[in-house]
Amino acid sequence: MKEKKKTKGVLPFSLGSAANTVSYVMVSNLTYCLTNSAGMTAAVVGMIFLISRLFDGVTDIIAGFIIDHTNTKWGKARPFDLVAIPMWIFIIFSFSVPNISNIGKIVWVFLTYNLSQSVCYTLVMGANAVRVKRSFAEEDRVSAISVASFISMIFSLVVATLFPILVQIFQFQSHGWTIIASVIAVPAIIASLLQFFFLKELDGDYEEENVQAADNVNFVEGIKLLFKNPYVFVSGLAFMMISINNGTTSVSNNYCQYVLGNISLGSVISLLSIVGMACVLVMPLLTNKLGTKRMVMLGFALIAVFQLAKLVRPYSVIWLAICSIFASAGAVFVSGMKNIINIECMNYGKKKTGVEIEGLYSSVNCFVDKIGLGLGSFLLGIILQLGHYDGTQLTQTASAIFSIKFAYAVLPAICGLIGFVVMHFYNEKKVKVAAE
């Protein structure tokens, strides 16, 4: 493949990535909105998310097929940047639950959530790895992703810091949640548009000798080719653990409100965790020394150890912030390697089968993201329900407090441990040698 050696567009790519990450953060806080303001039980909300994520499995594969068969004057992946606009509109609707019957609320959330996630988010993120592959030269990809990850984490930090404040100000006002979601959505839409207009796909010949283009492969053949590469599923299962972890992040609001006694302390902890997020800047150097596999395993190890360590001093804001710093560094390392490893699997699959199917490989990333986020939300709902958590009450029972602590520290630690073990089975040497 011939590619330009000088890569441009890191800033617009970073802004687009930040917008996508922020949408992830917002959706992870939807459980708090629905249980504390819309009057829905945690178990019902968790079940909606789980069923939706299973439905996502179908739309992800379809999206991958669509991306593989997309050829426009803007490129293969670039047009899907624009789908972020309706995605954010439906996210706003998801937070804007009308005062109707319980069945009506379930239908409203199910429809708006699936339109934003199963349809729009699927297309945006399904094209993400292809966007990286076709917009940056190979030698620049880790650096570009590192910068984008850092900026994304900054934006996420801003949202995580701003969110509790916005909740305190607006949640009891008329259309308060619509205002909260819109404050985040408008800048995110602008960021996605900047990526579309200012980050072009590289010029170059993407057709190699003895390699069949995806345009000539039908849907069933594409799926069969995907299953000939076990490493895309091994890495996908590992990355699902970070998505499950992300699906439980909204419990930090519950923790700060009911365990620490002040929801605003969540902003303090999030603000201090920027130190851990800054570790993304050393990711290219560490990746060169450790390789992609060990880099991911290091990230999962940090998550497992420091999430569980929060229970050592569960009422100390400083200690929780220190643990969050190291856990955030681990999450950055794992998330930062996701597209790189996905591209490794793309190249391995291309050499093994003689067919280049980029969209379907990228759709695996999107699939595990959403299934993991759904499982995380579902598990969070079940754990809170088992503890008899009631979001309408000012104080919680001892069992509810225990469930909040478990979801806040133990569940993410378990995810980190599972991710570490699963990633052990990713054969980095075999993948890279075959793809060379």
C-alpha positions as a printed Julia matrix, in Angstrom:
436×3 Matrix{Float64}:
   0.0     0.0    0.0
   1.3     3.41  -0.9
   0.68    6.14   1.57
   1.86    9.66   2.12
   4.67    9.9    4.63
   3.52   13.23   6.03
   0.41   12.89   8.09
  -1.9    15.84   8.57
  -5.11   16.29  10.46
  -4.22   15.13  13.97
  -6.16   18.0   15.57
  -9.45   17.48  13.69
  -9.12   13.72  14.24
  -8.62   14.39  17.95
 -11.71   16.58  18.08
 -13.81   13.95  16.32
 -12.49   11.24  18.63
 -13.23   13.44  21.63
 -16.82   13.92  20.46
 -17.27   10.15  20.14
 -15.75    9.55  23.58
 -17.97   12.18  25.14
 -21.05   10.49  23.65
 -19.86    7.31  25.37
 -19.57    9.17  28.68
 -23.01   10.72  28.3
 -24.71    7.42  27.52
 -23.0     5.81  30.51
 -24.72    8.43  32.7
 -28.14    7.7   31.24
 -28.85    5.14  33.99
 -28.53    7.85  36.64
 -30.94   10.11  34.76
 -33.55    7.4   34.22
 -33.48    6.03  37.79
 -33.17    9.3   39.69
 -35.34   11.62  37.58
 -37.5     9.58  35.2
 -38.67    7.23  37.97
 -37.62    4.01  36.25
 -36.19    1.11  38.26
 -32.54    0.17  37.84
 -33.48   -3.38  36.8
 -35.82   -2.18  34.01
 -33.22    0.27  32.7
 -30.54   -2.41  32.77
 -32.79   -4.81  30.87
 -33.54   -2.18  28.2
 -29.83   -1.63  27.68
 -29.02   -5.33  27.56
 -31.74   -6.13  24.99
 -30.65   -3.13  22.94
 -27.04   -4.26  22.94
 -28.02   -7.72  21.73
 -29.91   -6.03  18.89
 -26.73   -4.06  18.23
 -24.96   -7.28  17.31
 -27.0    -7.43  14.12
 -26.62   -3.76  13.21
 -22.86   -3.81  13.81
 -22.26   -6.51  11.22
 -24.59   -4.79   8.75
 -22.73   -1.51   9.32
 -19.4    -3.22   8.64
 -20.76   -4.57   5.36
 -22.07   -1.1    4.39
 -18.69    0.49   5.16
 -16.83   -2.12   3.11
 -19.08   -1.33   0.13
 -18.9     2.46   0.48
 -16.92    4.37  -2.15
 -17.5     8.12  -2.41
 -15.58   11.19  -3.51
 -14.82   11.75   0.2
 -13.49    8.21   0.7
 -14.69    5.04   2.41
 -14.94    6.02   6.09
 -15.07    9.82   6.04
 -18.79   10.18   5.11
 -19.78    8.47   8.35
 -18.43   11.4   10.38
 -21.69   13.18   9.5
 -23.82   10.51  11.17
 -22.72   12.01  14.49
 -25.33   14.74  14.0
 -28.44   12.52  14.25
 -26.64   10.42  16.88
 -26.45   13.37  19.24
 -30.02   14.44  18.51
 -31.29   11.03  19.61
 -29.03   11.1   22.68
 -30.75   14.34  23.71
 -34.12   12.61  23.22
 -32.96    9.69  25.38
 -32.35   12.07  28.28
 -35.63   13.91  27.62
 -38.12   11.31  28.85
 -41.66   12.75  28.86
 -43.98   12.4   31.86
 -46.01    9.48  30.55
 -46.89    5.96  31.72
 -44.19    3.49  32.71
 -44.76    1.48  29.51
 -44.56    4.68  27.51
 -41.26    5.57  29.14
 -39.83    2.13  28.34
 -40.86    2.46  24.69
 -39.48    6.01  24.48
 -36.1     5.05  25.95
 -35.86    1.87  23.88
 -36.54    3.69  20.59
 -34.39    6.79  21.16
 -31.57    4.8   22.69
 -31.47    2.34  19.8
 -31.67    5.04  17.15
 -28.72    6.82  18.75
 -26.66    3.72  19.54
 -27.74    0.76  17.39
 -28.0     2.83  14.22
 -26.02    6.08  14.38
 -23.24    5.2   16.85
 -22.81    1.89  15.05
 -22.04    3.63  11.76
 -19.8     6.29  13.34
 -17.69    3.91  15.39
 -17.89    1.07  12.89
 -15.95    3.27  10.5
 -13.48    4.44  13.15
 -10.61    1.95  12.66
 -10.97    2.28   8.88
 -10.81    6.06   9.32
  -7.5     5.71  11.17
  -6.11    3.22   8.65
  -6.99    5.38   5.64
  -6.25    8.82   7.13
  -2.82    8.24   8.69
   0.4     6.64   7.5
   1.3     3.48   9.4
   4.25    5.02  11.22
   2.06    7.9   12.47
  -0.95    5.96  13.74
   0.14    5.35  17.35
   1.21    8.97  17.77
  -2.04   10.26  16.23
  -4.11    7.99  18.46
  -2.06    9.02  21.51
  -2.73   12.7   20.91
  -6.39   12.0   20.11
  -6.74    9.87  23.23
  -5.25   12.6   25.41
  -7.56   15.26  23.98
 -10.49   12.85  24.26
  -9.68   12.24  27.91
  -9.48   15.98  28.52
 -12.91   16.42  26.98
 -14.21   13.45  28.98
 -12.74   14.96  32.12
 -14.47   18.26  31.4
 -17.77   16.46  30.9
 -17.26   14.27  33.99
 -16.45   17.4   36.01
 -19.26   19.45  34.52
 -21.93   16.75  34.65
 -22.52   16.67  38.46
 -22.62   20.47  38.46
 -25.17   20.57  35.64
 -27.21   17.9   37.43
 -27.31   19.95  40.62
 -28.42   23.04  38.7
 -30.89   21.65  36.18
 -32.21   18.19  37.09
 -35.26   19.45  38.97
 -36.08   22.18  36.46
 -38.54   21.81  33.62
 -36.71   20.16  30.67
 -33.6    20.11  32.86
 -32.16   16.92  31.39
 -32.75   18.23  27.86
 -30.67   21.27  28.77
 -27.93   19.12  30.33
 -27.67   16.86  27.26
 -27.8    19.8   24.83
 -24.96   21.63  26.6
 -22.76   18.62  25.82
 -24.23   17.75  22.41
 -23.8    21.05  20.56
 -19.98   21.35  20.96
 -19.65   17.63  20.17
 -21.53   18.01  16.88
 -19.27   20.91  15.92
 -16.18   18.8   16.72
 -17.42   15.97  14.48
 -18.04   18.41  11.64
 -14.49   19.76  11.99
 -13.15   16.23  11.58
 -15.23   15.69   8.46
 -14.18   18.94   6.79
 -10.51   19.01   7.78
  -9.37   15.37   7.9
  -9.19   13.83   4.44
  -8.39   10.24   3.65
  -4.9     9.69   2.26
  -4.38    9.37  -1.47
  -3.01    5.99  -2.42
  -3.61    2.67  -4.05
  -5.37    0.44  -1.54
  -5.58   -2.49  -3.9
  -2.66   -4.87  -3.66
  -1.63   -7.63  -5.96
  -3.34  -10.95  -5.15
  -5.68   -9.19  -2.69
  -9.42   -9.14  -3.44
 -11.31   -5.94  -2.63
 -14.28   -6.1   -0.26
 -16.57   -4.7   -2.98
 -16.59   -8.14  -4.58
 -17.42  -10.02  -1.37
 -21.02  -10.63  -0.35
 -22.29  -10.48   3.22
 -22.12  -14.2    4.01
 -18.63  -14.57   2.52
 -17.43  -11.6    4.56
 -18.66  -13.15   7.81
 -16.97  -16.45   6.98
 -13.69  -14.64   6.29
 -13.96  -12.8    9.6
 -14.27  -16.08  11.51
 -11.04  -17.36   9.96
  -9.14  -14.9   12.15
  -9.38  -15.94  15.83
  -7.31  -13.01  17.09
  -9.91  -10.39  16.24
 -12.28  -12.21  18.63
  -9.66  -12.76  21.35
  -8.77   -9.07  21.38
 -12.46   -8.15  21.05
 -13.35  -10.15  24.16
 -10.55   -8.44  26.09
 -11.64   -4.98  24.96
 -15.21   -5.8   25.96
 -13.99   -5.72  29.56
 -13.02   -2.05  29.32
 -16.44   -1.37  27.81
 -18.19   -3.13  30.69
 -16.08   -1.02  33.03
 -17.19    2.13  31.17
 -20.79    1.0   31.41
 -20.63    1.21  35.2
 -19.02    4.65  35.51
 -22.29    6.39  36.34
 -22.2     4.66  39.75
 -19.54    7.19  40.73
 -22.37    9.72  41.03
 -24.2     7.38  43.4
 -20.98    6.75  45.34
 -20.24   10.42  45.84
 -23.84   11.24  46.72
 -24.57    8.41  49.16
 -21.17    7.19  50.41
 -19.17   10.42  50.47
 -22.25   12.55  51.08
 -21.69   15.09  48.3
 -22.17   14.44  44.59
 -19.94   17.42  43.74
 -16.92   15.5   45.08
 -17.14   13.49  41.86
 -15.96   16.58  40.04
 -12.93   16.84  42.34
 -11.96   13.19  41.8
 -12.44   13.5   38.03
 -10.37   16.67  37.92
  -7.44   15.08  39.74
  -7.54   12.0   37.51
  -6.18   14.1   34.63
  -2.69   13.09  35.81
  -3.42    9.5   34.86
  -4.9    10.51  31.53
  -1.71   12.41  30.69
   0.1     9.05  30.59
  -1.3     8.64  27.09
   1.47   10.96  25.91
   4.09    8.29  26.71
   2.08    5.58  25.0
   4.11    5.63  21.74
   7.36    5.18  23.69
   5.95    2.4   25.88
   4.41    0.68  22.87
   7.77    0.6   21.1
   9.32   -1.07  24.17
   6.5    -3.38  25.24
   4.57   -4.06  22.06
   0.81   -3.76  21.65
  -0.12   -6.9   23.62
   1.9    -6.11  26.74
   0.73   -2.52  26.58
  -2.87   -3.65  26.83
  -2.06   -6.15  29.59
  -0.32   -3.4   31.56
  -3.43   -1.27  31.25
  -5.7    -4.04  32.52
  -3.35   -4.75  35.42
  -3.49   -1.11  36.53
  -7.28   -1.16  36.35
  -7.58   -4.37  38.38
  -5.19   -3.32  41.14
  -6.19    0.3   41.64
  -9.94   -0.1   41.27
  -9.9    -2.69  44.06
  -7.51   -0.52  46.1
 -10.26    2.09  46.43
 -11.77   -0.06  49.17
  -8.68    0.37  51.35
  -9.79    3.9   52.24
 -13.29    4.23  50.77
 -14.1     7.57  52.44
 -10.89    9.42  51.57
 -11.31   11.68  48.55
  -7.54   12.01  48.15
  -7.01    8.23  48.21
  -9.87    7.69  45.75
  -8.33   10.31  43.47
  -4.89    8.62  43.63
  -6.44    5.26  42.74
  -8.41    6.91  39.96
  -5.19    8.36  38.52
  -3.61    4.93  38.08
  -6.85    3.27  36.98
  -7.35    6.05  34.42
  -3.84    5.49  33.09
  -4.68    1.82  32.64
  -7.91    2.63  30.82
  -6.03    5.01  28.52
  -3.47    2.34  27.63
  -6.18   -0.22  26.82
  -8.41    2.14  24.85
  -5.47    3.67  22.99
  -4.42    0.29  21.63
  -7.88   -0.78  20.46
  -7.68    0.57  16.89
  -4.01   -0.36  16.52
  -4.69   -4.0   17.37
  -7.81   -3.98  15.19
  -5.69   -2.81  12.25
  -3.14   -5.54  13.05
  -5.98   -8.05  12.81
  -7.16   -6.5    9.53
  -3.72   -6.95   7.99
  -3.36  -10.47   9.38
  -6.74  -11.44   7.96
  -5.88   -9.91   4.59
  -2.67  -11.93   4.31
  -4.32  -15.11   5.54
  -7.41  -14.99   3.29
  -6.31  -12.8    0.38
  -9.34  -10.52   0.91
  -9.36   -7.07   2.5
 -12.49   -6.51   4.6
 -11.89   -3.38   6.68
 -15.43   -2.46   7.67
 -16.32   -5.85   9.14
 -13.15   -5.86  11.25
 -13.86   -2.35  12.46
 -17.43   -3.37  13.26
 -16.06   -5.9   15.78
 -14.68   -2.97  17.8
 -18.04   -1.25  17.68
 -19.85   -4.47  18.59
 -17.77   -5.2   21.7
 -18.0    -1.54  22.75
 -21.75   -1.56  22.76
 -22.26   -5.06  24.1
 -19.82   -4.23  26.9
 -21.51   -0.92  27.65
 -24.89   -2.66  27.69
 -23.62   -5.45  29.94
 -22.05   -2.88  32.24
 -25.32   -0.95  32.51
 -27.24   -4.2   32.98
 -24.91   -5.48  35.7
 -25.0    -2.11  37.42
 -28.79   -2.16  37.39
 -28.95   -5.71  38.75
 -26.37   -5.01  41.48
 -28.21   -1.88  42.62
 -31.55   -3.69  42.48
 -30.23   -6.58  44.59
 -29.1    -4.01  47.14
 -32.61   -2.47  47.15
 -31.31    0.87  45.87
 -34.01    3.53  45.48
 -32.94    6.62  43.6
 -35.94    8.61  44.85
 -34.73    8.41  48.48
 -32.34   10.89  50.09
 -30.65    8.15  52.1
 -29.96    4.52  51.25
 -30.03    1.28  53.25
 -26.84   -0.54  54.28
 -27.42   -3.13  51.54
 -27.78   -0.38  48.93
 -24.53    1.24  50.1
 -22.79   -2.14  49.84
 -24.06   -2.61  46.29
 -22.84    0.87  45.33
 -19.37    0.14  46.73
 -19.25   -3.22  44.91
 -20.2    -1.66  41.57
 -17.79    1.24  42.12
 -14.64   -0.76  42.97
 -14.99   -4.54  42.79
 -16.79   -4.95  39.46
 -14.25   -2.8   37.51
 -11.4    -4.74  39.17
 -12.92   -8.02  38.01
 -13.16   -6.63  34.47
  -9.49   -5.64  34.59
  -8.46   -9.11  35.74
 -10.49  -10.88  33.04
  -9.12   -8.54  30.35
  -5.56   -9.24  31.49
  -6.08  -13.02  31.31
  -7.86  -12.99  27.93
  -5.24  -10.77  26.3
  -2.62  -13.38  27.17
  -4.01  -15.5   24.32
  -3.45  -12.78  21.69
  -0.43  -13.95  19.66
   1.12  -10.62  18.72
   4.19  -12.18  17.11
   2.14  -14.45  14.87
  -0.21  -11.64  13.85
   2.58   -9.21  12.97
   4.8   -11.75  11.19
   1.92  -12.95   9.01
   0.92   -9.39   8.17
   4.37   -8.25   7.1
